[in-house]
Amino acid sequence: MTVTNDSRLVFTVVETAELLGISRTHAYDLVARGELVHVRLGRRIVVPRHAIDALLGTPAARVAVS
């Protein structure tokens, strides 16, 4: 089971907070402490879907690349 049926590979910190049911502030705190795997793309911070799946202990979905 994956977190969402969305086919995107990354989510914003705010979207991740909504998926996890935590506050936006808490999600940013997790990023700042290094407890939530994230990637910085310039000034933007994104969370890979596999990191959310790993955090929740759910198997990551395979994405077909064509």
Buried (B, 14 or more C-beta within 10 A) or exposed (E): EBBEEEEEEBBBBEBBBBBBEBEBEEBBEBBEEEEBBBEEEEEEBBBBBBBBBEBEEEEBBEEEEE
